[in-house]
Amino acid sequence: MNPLVPLFILISLPLLAIGLVLYTDTGIEPALFYASVKTFIILGVVSVGMSVAAMKLSERTKP
């Protein structure tokens, strides 16, 4: 299993709670909520890409 999966789950739970508060709060601009979701998705894709690249590199350098 990819070592980022448990870390992703651990970080996702508080972020989901914060997102729920942002979404339900009437004083928060909806654009802020959608921007935070887009940022989280972009950072997630970048981290998965880096993890996959590191796994491929480590497999290639094994003797």
N, C-alpha and C positions, 0 to 999 in steps of 0.2 A: 504494500500500500504506500502511496505517496505520503511522505511525512508532512506535507502541507494540509492534508485533509483534516486532521484533528485541530490544527491551528486555525484553519478556516472556520470550522464549526465554533471553536472557542471565541473567535473574534466576531463572528456573525451574530451571536446572541445579543450582546449589548448594543451592537449597531442596529439590529432590528428593533430593539426597545426604544432607542433614540429616534429612529425613523418613525415609529408609531406615535411617539410624543410630538414630533414635528408635524406629522400628518394630521393629528387630531387637534392640535393647538390652533385656535382661531387667529392668534396674533402673528402667526408665521406665514410668510408669503409662500404660496404653493410652489413657486419656481425654486425656492430654496430646497424644498423637499426633493423635487425632481433632479436638481443639480447634485444633491448628495447621493442619490441613488445612482445616477450616471457615473459619478466619480468612483463610487464603490465598485461598480461593474468594471470600469476601465482598469482600476488598480488590481482587481481580481484576475482579469485576463492577462495583465502584465506579469503578475506573480506566477500564474500557472505556466506561462510561456518561459519564464526564467527557470522554473523548476524542471520543466521538460528538457530544456536545453542543458541544464546541469546534469540531469540523469543521462542524457545521450553522451555528453562529454565524459562522464565517469565510466560509462560502459566502453567507450572507445579507447580509454587510456589503460584499461585492465590488461595485464600481460597475457 
